[in-house]
């Protein structure tokens, strides 16, 4: 069992304090917090622009991202999320948790799990554009600098999760 | 040293991107160690059995808020220079609800999906791909969503400015609330794990208590500078909430200043995108080309000139924190068009005053359009404009 070789997770409060320090460092050095969905946004726009340049340039939302040869991918957020990927991989590898698999509940099929992951992702993609950020950029970063809208967003995230959780419970049972 | 570093130009963009990557590495590392790379750990939050998500997130927010309150209170960092998301009430409320739904369906939020993908969990990778696809869905329906998306904009609303108390005091309140909620969360965990006959998440009590003590101590010292420098921060917050006052500038003065030293001004066209793309004041950028955080990208060292279709009646609320001077072009774009861009009309009476004014006007006209003004018939003085500047290019700007 590889599980016995894994390092234990950090105490959540310890992890939280370190997370807070990372956030402070980001604000002090870059003047901005961390983010995540913004990079998915830019990667998707970049890919779509490569496939259908005219349609993307004429789109009211995408247009400004690619207008005048704007660097849609060479953006702080994209680099930052590349870092998140590297940091996550580094930590998982060092802790013996790096493993190619699909995490699912004992009774969920692989197909169902993939469908849920994709559907949830798409819903979050729409939601994050609507709210101008996700749990990282709005709730965490905006919350730390006391933005009223970020706090509203954060409470809404938990409300939405709890409202729907009973209906998708079987995924994990 | 002025903090934050990047907005104060301590280093340039390439190094900024390196710093961004390193910030991400630290962020991703902490998320993975917190257990956020595994969907079951995250989903447990919503079934009450392991409130890890809430604990880590809220500890992080409280620590960061208290730390920034402390540094800001002592004047070590200029809180006004931090990027603060604007509040769009309804899009953020509905977007938050939807994101919560997506979170529990997928088992990840966008950031944790990335960490899961990095740890080899394919479901995380698929979730992140889904987030990208969601962006495309949003873009496809943007014409229908636009009014809702851009509506209910309240500008930057910081809770401390809203409540009229120092940042550190609100931050301390957040910490106290967090600590109280943690005890509540652990009580709930005991109830739900017993009901589900699962093992309770292991939280080392002594460590928890020490962590709470650290946060409370941070909260206390975050409040201290708030009272020590109360008058200073009170006046600062007063100026930050007040509506920015602007002075008027007429078209000819603006044109002259732009011609002499364009590096002292930044011009923003507030009109509709189409109108702005068609004709605008040279060097101006179009407000509608920018994202909603456009005030953050303005240069604080330059005076800001705004204009619309006619006189702008007031400075947009989101500019409340712009530190420089704000000037409003009298008469809006039509005034500039008439005075500078349209060919000047040669005076019928060739008095000295008329001729001087005409020469100045023609010089500016030539400077900005590259077109020579019509010579005056009687005296035919070749107006002596400076070297003709090329016509302002579409999308020009500094």
HADDOCK unambig.tbl for C-alpha pairs under 7 A between the chains (distance, minus, plus):
assign (segid A and resid 9 and name CA) (segid B and resid 33 and name CA) 5.43 0.50 0.50
assign (segid A and resid 9 and name CA) (segid B and resid 34 and name CA) 5.87 0.50 0.50
assign (segid A and resid 9 and name CA) (segid B and resid 35 and name CA) 5.90 0.50 0.50
assign (segid A and resid 10 and name CA) (segid B and resid 33 and name CA) 5.64 0.50 0.50
assign (segid A and resid 10 and name CA) (segid B and resid 34 and name CA) 5.46 0.50 0.50
assign (segid A and resid 11 and name CA) (segid B and resid 203 and name CA) 6.58 0.50 0.50
assign (segid A and resid 12 and name CA) (segid B and resid 34 and name CA) 6.00 0.50 0.50
assign (segid A and resid 12 and name CA) (segid B and resid 52 and name CA) 6.01 0.50 0.50
assign (segid A and resid 12 and name CA) (segid B and resid 55 and name CA) 6.08 0.50 0.50
assign (segid A and resid 12 and name CA) (segid B and resid 56 and name CA) 5.17 0.50 0.50
assign (segid A and resid 13 and name CA) (segid B and resid 55 and name CA) 6.36 0.50 0.50
assign (segid A and resid 13 and name CA) (segid B and resid 56 and name CA) 5.86 0.50 0.50
assign (segid A and resid 13 and name CA) (segid B and resid 59 and name CA) 6.23 0.50 0.50
assign (segid A and resid 13 and name CA) (segid B and resid 208 and name CA) 6.55 0.50 0.50
assign (segid A and resid 13 and name CA) (segid B and resid 211 and name CA) 6.22 0.50 0.50
assign (segid A and resid 14 and name CA) (segid B and resid 211 and name CA) 6.80 0.50 0.50
assign (segid A and resid 15 and name CA) (segid B and resid 30 and name CA) 6.23 0.50 0.50
assign (segid A and resid 15 and name CA) (segid B and resid 34 and name CA) 5.62 0.50 0.50
assign (segid A and resid 15 and name CA) (segid B and resid 56 and name CA) 6.14 0.50 0.50
assign (segid A and resid 16 and name CA) (segid B and resid 56 and name CA) 4.13 0.50 0.50
assign (segid A and resid 16 and name CA) (segid B and resid 57 and name CA) 6.18 0.50 0.50
assign (segid A and resid 16 and name CA) (segid B and resid 59 and name CA) 4.65 0.50 0.50
assign (segid A and resid 16 and name CA) (segid B and resid 60 and name CA) 4.37 0.50 0.50
assign (segid A and resid 17 and name CA) (segid B and resid 59 and name CA) 5.88 0.50 0.50
assign (segid A and resid 17 and name CA) (segid B and resid 60 and name CA) 5.35 0.50 0.50
assign (segid A and resid 17 and name CA) (segid B and resid 63 and name CA) 5.97 0.50 0.50
assign (segid A and resid 19 and name CA) (segid B and resid 27 and name CA) 6.81 0.50 0.50
assign (segid A and resid 19 and name CA) (segid B and resid 30 and name CA) 6.33 0.50 0.50
assign (segid A and resid 19 and name CA) (segid B and resid 60 and name CA) 5.06 0.50 0.50
assign (segid A and resid 20 and name CA) (segid B and resid 60 and name CA) 3.92 0.50 0.50
assign (segid A and resid 20 and name CA) (segid B and resid 61 and name CA) 6.01 0.50 0.50
assign (segid A and resid 20 and name CA) (segid B and resid 63 and name CA) 5.01 0.50 0.50
assign (segid A and resid 20 and name CA) (segid B and resid 64 and name CA) 4.47 0.50 0.50
assign (segid A and resid 21 and name CA) (segid B and resid 64 and name CA) 6.30 0.50 0.50
assign (segid A and resid 22 and name CA) (segid B and resid 26 and name CA) 6.71 0.50 0.50
assign (segid A and resid 22 and name CA) (segid B and resid 27 and name CA) 6.51 0.50 0.50
assign (segid A and resid 23 and name CA) (segid B and resid 64 and name CA) 6.22 0.50 0.50
assign (segid A and resid 24 and name CA) (segid B and resid 64 and name CA) 5.45 0.50 0.50
assign (segid A and resid 24 and name CA) (segid B and resid 67 and name CA) 6.97 0.50 0.50
assign (segid A and resid 24 and name CA) (segid B and resid 68 and name CA) 6.69 0.50 0.50
assign (segid A and resid 26 and name CA) (segid B and resid 23 and name CA) 6.48 0.50 0.50
assign (segid A and resid 27 and name CA) (segid B and resid 4 and name CA) 6.54 0.50 0.50
assign (segid A and resid 27 and name CA) (segid B and resid 82 and name CA) 6.68 0.50 0.50
assign (segid A and resid 28 and name CA) (segid B and resid 3 and name CA) 5.72 0.50 0.50
assign (segid A and resid 28 and name CA) (segid B and resid 4 and name CA) 4.33 0.50 0.50
assign (segid A and resid 28 and name CA) (segid B and resid 5 and name CA) 6.47 0.50 0.50
assign (segid A and resid 29 and name CA) (segid B and resid 4 and name CA) 5.15 0.50 0.50
assign (segid A and resid 29 and name CA) (segid B and resid 5 and name CA) 4.82 0.50 0.50
assign (segid A and resid 29 and name CA) (segid B and resid 6 and name CA) 5.93 0.50 0.50
assign (segid A and resid 30 and name CA) (segid B and resid 4 and name CA) 6.23 0.50 0.50
assign (segid A and resid 30 and name CA) (segid B and resid 5 and name CA) 6.22 0.50 0.50
assign (segid A and resid 30 and name CA) (segid B and resid 6 and name CA) 4.91 0.50 0.50
assign (segid A and resid 30 and name CA) (segid B and resid 7 and name CA) 6.91 0.50 0.50
assign (segid A and resid 31 and name CA) (segid B and resid 4 and name CA) 5.04 0.50 0.50
assign (segid A and resid 31 and name CA) (segid B and resid 6 and name CA) 6.51 0.50 0.50
assign (segid A and resid 31 and name CA) (segid B and resid 7 and name CA) 6.39 0.50 0.50
assign (segid A and resid 31 and name CA) (segid B and resid 81 and name CA) 6.73 0.50 0.50
assign (segid A and resid 31 and name CA) (segid B and resid 82 and name CA) 4.74 0.50 0.50
assign (segid A and resid 31 and name CA) (segid B and resid 83 and name CA) 6.13 0.50 0.50
assign (segid A and resid 32 and name CA) (segid B and resid 82 and name CA) 5.83 0.50 0.50
assign (segid A and resid 32 and name CA) (segid B and resid 83 and name CA) 5.03 0.50 0.50
assign (segid A and resid 36 and name CA) (segid B and resid 110 and name CA) 6.13 0.50 0.50
assign (segid A and resid 36 and name CA) (segid B and resid 111 and name CA) 5.12 0.50 0.50
assign (segid A and resid 37 and name CA) (segid B and resid 110 and name CA) 5.67 0.50 0.50
assign (segid A and resid 40 and name CA) (segid B and resid 131 and name CA) 6.32 0.50 0.50
assign (segid A and resid 40 and name CA) (segid B and resid 132 and name CA) 4.80 0.50 0.50
assign (segid A and resid 41 and name CA) (segid B and resid 132 and name CA) 5.49 0.50 0.50
assign (segid A and resid 41 and name CA) (segid B and resid 135 and name CA) 5.62 0.50 0.50
assign (segid A and resid 44 and name CA) (segid B and resid 132 and name CA) 5.03 0.50 0.50
assign (segid A and resid 44 and name CA) (segid B and resid 133 and name CA) 6.78 0.50 0.50
assign (segid A and resid 44 and name CA) (segid B and resid 135 and name CA) 6.97 0.50 0.50
assign (segid A and resid 44 and name CA) (segid B and resid 136 and name CA) 6.94 0.50 0.50
assign (segid A and resid 60 and name CA) (segid B and resid 142 and name CA) 6.74 0.50 0.50
assign (segid A and resid 61 and name CA) (segid B and resid 139 and name CA) 5.69 0.50 0.50
assign (segid A and resid 61 and name CA) (segid B and resid 142 and name CA) 6.35 0.50 0.50
assign (segid A and resid 62 and name CA) (segid B and resid 139 and name CA) 6.60 0.50 0.50
assign (segid A and resid 64 and name CA) (segid B and resid 289 and name CA) 5.84 0.50 0.50
assign (segid A and resid 76 and name CA) (segid B and resid 17 and name CA) 5.65 0.50 0.50
assign (segid A and resid 76 and name CA) (segid B and resid 20 and name CA) 6.03 0.50 0.50
assign (segid A and resid 79 and name CA) (segid B and resid 17 and name CA) 6.21 0.50 0.50
assign (segid A and resid 79 and name CA) (segid B and resid 20 and name CA) 5.97 0.50 0.50
assign (segid A and resid 79 and name CA) (segid B and resid 21 and name CA) 5.02 0.50 0.50
assign (segid A and resid 80 and name CA) (segid B and resid 20 and name CA) 4.74 0.50 0.50
assign (segid A and resid 80 and name CA) (segid B and resid 21 and name CA) 4.38 0.50 0.50
assign (segid A and resid 80 and name CA) (segid B and resid 23 and name CA) 6.44 0.50 0.50
assign (segid A and resid 80 and name CA) (segid B and resid 24 and name CA) 4.47 0.50 0.50
assign (segid A and resid 81 and name CA) (segid B and resid 24 and name CA) 5.77 0.50 0.50
assign (segid A and resid 82 and name CA) (segid B and resid 21 and name CA) 6.43 0.50 0.50
assign (segid A and resid 82 and name CA) (segid B and resid 24 and name CA) 6.95 0.50 0.50
assign (segid A and resid 83 and name CA) (segid B and resid 21 and name CA) 4.40 0.50 0.50
assign (segid A and resid 83 and name CA) (segid B and resid 22 and name CA) 5.97 0.50 0.50
assign (segid A and resid 83 and name CA) (segid B and resid 23 and name CA) 6.91 0.50 0.50
assign (segid A and resid 83 and name CA) (segid B and resid 24 and name CA) 4.01 0.50 0.50
assign (segid A and resid 83 and name CA) (segid B and resid 25 and name CA) 4.21 0.50 0.50
assign (segid A and resid 84 and name CA) (segid B and resid 24 and name CA) 4.26 0.50 0.50
assign (segid A and resid 84 and name CA) (segid B and resid 25 and name CA) 4.80 0.50 0.50
assign (segid A and resid 84 and name CA) (segid B and resid 27 and name CA) 5.95 0.50 0.50
assign (segid A and resid 84 and name CA) (segid B and resid 28 and name CA) 3.99 0.50 0.50
assign (segid A and resid 84 and name CA) (segid B and resid 115 and name CA) 6.70 0.50 0.50
assign (segid A and resid 85 and name CA) (segid B and resid 28 and name CA) 6.35 0.50 0.50
assign (segid A and resid 85 and name CA) (segid B and resid 114 and name CA) 6.03 0.50 0.50
assign (segid A and resid 85 and name CA) (segid B and resid 115 and name CA) 5.78 0.50 0.50
assign (segid A and resid 85 and name CA) (segid B and resid 118 and name CA) 5.34 0.50 0.50
assign (segid A and resid 86 and name CA) (segid B and resid 25 and name CA) 5.81 0.50 0.50
assign (segid A and resid 87 and name CA) (segid B and resid 24 and name CA) 6.90 0.50 0.50
assign (segid A and resid 87 and name CA) (segid B and resid 25 and name CA) 3.86 0.50 0.50
assign (segid A and resid 87 and name CA) (segid B and resid 26 and name CA) 6.05 0.50 0.50
assign (segid A and resid 87 and name CA) (segid B and resid 28 and name CA) 4.56 0.50 0.50
assign (segid A and resid 87 and name CA) (segid B and resid 29 and name CA) 4.44 0.50 0.50
assign (segid A and resid 88 and name CA) (segid B and resid 28 and name CA) 4.52 0.50 0.50
assign (segid A and resid 88 and name CA) (segid B and resid 29 and name CA) 4.81 0.50 0.50
assign (segid A and resid 88 and name CA) (segid B and resid 32 and name CA) 5.43 0.50 0.50
assign (segid A and resid 88 and name CA) (segid B and resid 115 and name CA) 4.89 0.50 0.50
assign (segid A and resid 88 and name CA) (segid B and resid 118 and name CA) 5.63 0.50 0.50
assign (segid A and resid 88 and name CA) (segid B and resid 119 and name CA) 6.55 0.50 0.50
assign (segid A and resid 89 and name CA) (segid B and resid 118 and name CA) 4.70 0.50 0.50
assign (segid A and resid 89 and name CA) (segid B and resid 119 and name CA) 5.30 0.50 0.50
assign (segid A and resid 90 and name CA) (segid B and resid 29 and name CA) 6.99 0.50 0.50
assign (segid A and resid 91 and name CA) (segid B and resid 29 and name CA) 5.28 0.50 0.50
assign (segid A and resid 91 and name CA) (segid B and resid 32 and name CA) 6.25 0.50 0.50
assign (segid A and resid 91 and name CA) (segid B and resid 33 and name CA) 6.68 0.50 0.50
assign (segid A and resid 92 and name CA) (segid B and resid 32 and name CA) 6.53 0.50 0.50
assign (segid A and resid 92 and name CA) (segid B and resid 119 and name CA) 5.54 0.50 0.50
assign (segid A and resid 97 and name CA) (segid B and resid 119 and name CA) 6.85 0.50 0.50
assign (segid A and resid 98 and name CA) (segid B and resid 119 and name CA) 4.76 0.50 0.50
assign (segid A and resid 98 and name CA) (segid B and resid 120 and name CA) 5.88 0.50 0.50
assign (segid A and resid 99 and name CA) (segid B and resid 119 and name CA) 6.36 0.50 0.50
assign (segid A and resid 99 and name CA) (segid B and resid 120 and name CA) 5.10 0.50 0.50
assign (segid A and resid 99 and name CA) (segid B and resid 121 and name CA) 6.90 0.50 0.50
assign (segid A and resid 100 and name CA) (segid B and resid 120 and name CA) 4.33 0.50 0.50
assign (segid A and resid 100 and name CA) (segid B and resid 121 and name CA) 5.66 0.50 0.50
assign (segid A and resid 101 and name CA) (segid B and resid 120 and name CA) 6.37 0.50 0.50
assign (segid A and resid 101 and name CA) (segid B and resid 121 and name CA) 5.08 0.50 0.50
assign (segid A and resid 101 and name CA) (segid B and resid 122 and name CA) 6.02 0.50 0.50
assign (segid A and resid 102 and name CA) (segid B and resid 121 and name CA) 5.34 0.50 0.50
assign (segid A and resid 102 and name CA) (segid B and resid 122 and name CA) 5.21 0.50 0.50
assign (segid A and resid 102 and name CA) (segid B and resid 123 and name CA) 5.40 0.50 0.50
assign (segid A and resid 103 and name CA) (segid B and resid 39 and name CA) 6.83 0.50 0.50
assign (segid A and resid 103 and name CA) (segid B and resid 121 and name CA) 6.53 0.50 0.50
assign (segid A and resid 103 and name CA) (segid B and resid 123 and name CA) 6.53 0.50 0.50
assign (segid A and resid 114 and name CA) (segid B and resid 123 and name CA) 6.17 0.50 0.50
assign (segid A and resid 116 and name CA) (segid B and resid 105 and name CA) 5.80 0.50 0.50
assign (segid A and resid 116 and name CA) (segid B and resid 106 and name CA) 5.42 0.50 0.50
assign (segid A and resid 117 and name CA) (segid B and resid 105 and name CA) 6.81 0.50 0.50
assign (segid A and resid 117 and name CA) (segid B and resid 106 and name CA) 4.08 0.50 0.50
assign (segid A and resid 117 and name CA) (segid B and resid 123 and name CA) 5.92 0.50 0.50
assign (segid A and resid 117 and name CA) (segid B and resid 126 and name CA) 6.15 0.50 0.50
assign (segid A and resid 117 and name CA) (segid B and resid 127 and name CA) 4.88 0.50 0.50
assign (segid A and resid 118 and name CA) (segid B and resid 106 and name CA) 6.94 0.50 0.50
assign (segid A and resid 118 and name CA) (segid B and resid 126 and name CA) 5.67 0.50 0.50
assign (segid A and resid 118 and name CA) (segid B and resid 127 and name CA) 5.07 0.50 0.50
assign (segid A and resid 118 and name CA) (segid B and resid 130 and name CA) 4.96 0.50 0.50
assign (segid A and resid 119 and name CA) (segid B and resid 106 and name CA) 6.94 0.50 0.50
assign (segid A and resid 119 and name CA) (segid B and resid 130 and name CA) 6.80 0.50 0.50
assign (segid A and resid 120 and name CA) (segid B and resid 102 and name CA) 3.99 0.50 0.50
assign (segid A and resid 120 and name CA) (segid B and resid 103 and name CA) 6.26 0.50 0.50
assign (segid A and resid 120 and name CA) (segid B and resid 105 and name CA) 4.91 0.50 0.50
assign (segid A and resid 120 and name CA) (segid B and resid 106 and name CA) 4.26 0.50 0.50
assign (segid A and resid 120 and name CA) (segid B and resid 127 and name CA) 6.77 0.50 0.50
assign (segid A and resid 121 and name CA) (segid B and resid 102 and name CA) 6.21 0.50 0.50
assign (segid A and resid 121 and name CA) (segid B and resid 106 and name CA) 6.18 0.50 0.50
assign (segid A and resid 121 and name CA) (segid B and resid 127 and name CA) 4.42 0.50 0.50
assign (segid A and resid 121 and name CA) (segid B and resid 128 and name CA) 6.13 0.50 0.50
assign (segid A and resid 121 and name CA) (segid B and resid 130 and name CA) 4.06 0.50 0.50
assign (segid A and resid 121 and name CA) (segid B and resid 131 and name CA) 4.51 0.50 0.50
assign (segid A and resid 122 and name CA) (segid B and resid 130 and name CA) 4.39 0.50 0.50
assign (segid A and resid 122 and name CA) (segid B and resid 131 and name CA) 4.91 0.50 0.50
assign (segid A and resid 122 and name CA) (segid B and resid 133 and name CA) 5.80 0.50 0.50
assign (segid A and resid 122 and name CA) (segid B and resid 134 and name CA) 4.08 0.50 0.50
assign (segid A and resid 123 and name CA) (segid B and resid 98 and name CA) 6.65 0.50 0.50
assign (segid A and resid 123 and name CA) (segid B and resid 99 and name CA) 6.72 0.50 0.50
assign (segid A and resid 123 and name CA) (segid B and resid 102 and name CA) 5.12 0.50 0.50
assign (segid A and resid 123 and name CA) (segid B and resid 134 and name CA) 6.20 0.50 0.50
assign (segid A and resid 124 and name CA) (segid B and resid 98 and name CA) 6.72 0.50 0.50
assign (segid A and resid 124 and name CA) (segid B and resid 99 and name CA) 4.77 0.50 0.50
assign (segid A and resid 124 and name CA) (segid B and resid 102 and name CA) 5.04 0.50 0.50
assign (segid A and resid 124 and name CA) (segid B and resid 103 and name CA) 6.99 0.50 0.50
assign (segid A and resid 124 and name CA) (segid B and resid 131 and name CA) 5.81 0.50 0.50
assign (segid A and resid 124 and name CA) (segid B and resid 134 and name CA) 6.78 0.50 0.50
assign (segid A and resid 125 and name CA) (segid B and resid 130 and name CA) 6.82 0.50 0.50
assign (segid A and resid 125 and name CA) (segid B and resid 131 and name CA) 3.88 0.50 0.50
assign (segid A and resid 125 and name CA) (segid B and resid 132 and name CA) 6.06 0.50 0.50
assign (segid A and resid 125 and name CA) (segid B and resid 133 and name CA) 6.77 0.50 0.50
assign (segid A and resid 125 and name CA) (segid B and resid 134 and name CA) 3.87 0.50 0.50
assign (segid A and resid 125 and name CA) (segid B and resid 135 and name CA) 5.10 0.50 0.50
assign (segid A and resid 126 and name CA) (segid B and resid 134 and name CA) 4.69 0.50 0.50
assign (segid A and resid 126 and name CA) (segid B and resid 135 and name CA) 5.56 0.50 0.50
assign (segid A and resid 126 and name CA) (segid B and resid 137 and name CA) 6.70 0.50 0.50
assign (segid A and resid 126 and name CA) (segid B and resid 138 and name CA) 5.27 0.50 0.50
assign (segid A and resid 127 and name CA) (segid B and resid 95 and name CA) 4.37 0.50 0.50
assign (segid A and resid 127 and name CA) (segid B and resid 96 and name CA) 6.76 0.50 0.50
assign (segid A and resid 127 and name CA) (segid B and resid 98 and name CA) 5.48 0.50 0.50
assign (segid A and resid 127 and name CA) (segid B and resid 99 and name CA) 5.20 0.50 0.50
assign (segid A and resid 128 and name CA) (segid B and resid 95 and name CA) 6.37 0.50 0.50
assign (segid A and resid 128 and name CA) (segid B and resid 99 and name CA) 6.75 0.50 0.50
assign (segid A and resid 129 and name CA) (segid B and resid 135 and name CA) 6.61 0.50 0.50
assign (segid A and resid 130 and name CA) (segid B and resid 91 and name CA) 5.51 0.50 0.50
assign (segid A and resid 130 and name CA) (segid B and resid 92 and name CA) 6.79 0.50 0.50
assign (segid A and resid 130 and name CA) (segid B and resid 95 and name CA) 5.34 0.50 0.50
assign (segid A and resid 130 and name CA) (segid B and resid 149 and name CA) 6.06 0.50 0.50
assign (segid A and resid 131 and name CA) (segid B and resid 91 and name CA) 5.33 0.50 0.50
assign (segid A and resid 131 and name CA) (segid B and resid 92 and name CA) 4.25 0.50 0.50
assign (segid A and resid 131 and name CA) (segid B and resid 95 and name CA) 4.79 0.50 0.50
assign (segid A and resid 131 and name CA) (segid B and resid 96 and name CA) 6.69 0.50 0.50
assign (segid A and resid 135 and name CA) (segid B and resid 109 and name CA) 6.78 0.50 0.50
assign (segid A and resid 136 and name CA) (segid B and resid 111 and name CA) 6.52 0.50 0.50
assign (segid A and resid 140 and name CA) (segid B and resid 57 and name CA) 6.83 0.50 0.50
assign (segid A and resid 140 and name CA) (segid B and resid 61 and name CA) 5.92 0.50 0.50
assign (segid A and resid 142 and name CA) (segid B and resid 84 and name CA) 6.21 0.50 0.50
assign (segid A and resid 142 and name CA) (segid B and resid 85 and name CA) 6.01 0.50 0.50
assign (segid A and resid 143 and name CA) (segid B and resid 61 and name CA) 6.29 0.50 0.50
assign (segid A and resid 144 and name CA) (segid B and resid 61 and name CA) 4.79 0.50 0.50
assign (segid A and resid 144 and name CA) (segid B and resid 62 and name CA) 6.79 0.50 0.50
assign (segid A and resid 144 and name CA) (segid B and resid 64 and name CA) 5.65 0.50 0.50
assign (segid A and resid 144 and name CA) (segid B and resid 65 and name CA) 4.60 0.50 0.50
assign (segid A and resid 145 and name CA) (segid B and resid 65 and name CA) 6.09 0.50 0.50
assign (segid A and resid 145 and name CA) (segid B and resid 84 and name CA) 6.68 0.50 0.50
assign (segid A and resid 146 and name CA) (segid B and resid 158 and name CA) 5.33 0.50 0.50
assign (segid A and resid 146 and name CA) (segid B and resid 159 and name CA) 5.37 0.50 0.50
assign (segid A and resid 147 and name CA) (segid B and resid 84 and name CA) 6.54 0.50 0.50
assign (segid A and resid 147 and name CA) (segid B and resid 85 and name CA) 6.52 0.50 0.50
assign (segid A and resid 147 and name CA) (segid B and resid 157 and name CA) 5.74 0.50 0.50
assign (segid A and resid 147 and name CA) (segid B and resid 158 and name CA) 4.61 0.50 0.50
assign (segid A and resid 147 and name CA) (segid B and resid 159 and name CA) 6.13 0.50 0.50
assign (segid A and resid 148 and name CA) (segid B and resid 87 and name CA) 6.50 0.50 0.50
assign (segid A and resid 148 and name CA) (segid B and resid 157 and name CA) 5.59 0.50 0.50
assign (segid A and resid 148 and name CA) (segid B and resid 158 and name CA) 5.73 0.50 0.50
assign (segid A and resid 148 and name CA) (segid B and resid 159 and name CA) 5.61 0.50 0.50
assign (segid A and resid 149 and name CA) (segid B and resid 86 and name CA) 6.95 0.50 0.50
assign (segid A and resid 149 and name CA) (segid B and resid 87 and name CA) 4.34 0.50 0.50
assign (segid A and resid 149 and name CA) (segid B and resid 88 and name CA) 6.44 0.50 0.50
assign (segid A and resid 149 and name CA) (segid B and resid 89 and name CA) 6.24 0.50 0.50
assign (segid A and resid 149 and name CA) (segid B and resid 92 and name CA) 6.52 0.50 0.50
assign (segid A and resid 152 and name CA) (segid B and resid 92 and name CA) 6.99 0.50 0.50
assign (segid A and resid 152 and name CA) (segid B and resid 93 and name CA) 6.15 0.50 0.50
assign (segid A and resid 153 and name CA) (segid B and resid 92 and name CA) 5.25 0.50 0.50
assign (segid A and resid 153 and name CA) (segid B and resid 93 and name CA) 5.38 0.50 0.50
assign (segid A and resid 153 and name CA) (segid B and resid 96 and name CA) 4.68 0.50 0.50
assign (segid A and resid 154 and name CA) (segid B and resid 96 and name CA) 6.53 0.50 0.50
assign (segid A and resid 156 and name CA) (segid B and resid 93 and name CA) 5.86 0.50 0.50
assign (segid A and resid 156 and name CA) (segid B and resid 96 and name CA) 4.68 0.50 0.50
assign (segid A and resid 156 and name CA) (segid B and resid 97 and name CA) 4.75 0.50 0.50
assign (segid A and resid 157 and name CA) (segid B and resid 96 and name CA) 4.52 0.50 0.50
assign (segid A and resid 157 and name CA) (segid B and resid 97 and name CA) 4.98 0.50 0.50
assign (segid A and resid 157 and name CA) (segid B and resid 99 and name CA) 5.84 0.50 0.50
assign (segid A and resid 157 and name CA) (segid B and resid 100 and name CA) 4.04 0.50 0.50
assign (segid A and resid 158 and name CA) (segid B and resid 100 and name CA) 5.87 0.50 0.50
assign (segid A and resid 159 and name CA) (segid B and resid 97 and name CA) 6.43 0.50 0.50
assign (segid A and resid 159 and name CA) (segid B and resid 100 and name CA) 6.94 0.50 0.50
assign (segid A and resid 160 and name CA) (segid B and resid 97 and name CA) 4.26 0.50 0.50
assign (segid A and resid 160 and name CA) (segid B and resid 98 and name CA) 6.37 0.50 0.50
assign (segid A and resid 160 and name CA) (segid B and resid 100 and name CA) 4.40 0.50 0.50
assign (segid A and resid 160 and name CA) (segid B and resid 101 and name CA) 5.11 0.50 0.50
assign (segid A and resid 161 and name CA) (segid B and resid 46 and name CA) 6.46 0.50 0.50
assign (segid A and resid 161 and name CA) (segid B and resid 100 and name CA) 4.24 0.50 0.50
assign (segid A and resid 161 and name CA) (segid B and resid 101 and name CA) 4.97 0.50 0.50
assign (segid A and resid 161 and name CA) (segid B and resid 103 and name CA) 6.66 0.50 0.50
assign (segid A and resid 161 and name CA) (segid B and resid 104 and name CA) 5.54 0.50 0.50
assign (segid A and resid 162 and name CA) (segid B and resid 46 and name CA) 5.57 0.50 0.50
assign (segid A and resid 164 and name CA) (segid B and resid 101 and name CA) 6.07 0.50 0.50
assign (segid A and resid 165 and name CA) (segid B and resid 46 and name CA) 6.12 0.50 0.50
assign (segid A and resid 165 and name CA) (segid B and resid 104 and name CA) 6.09 0.50 0.50
assign (segid A and resid 168 and name CA) (segid B and resid 105 and name CA) 6.63 0.50 0.50
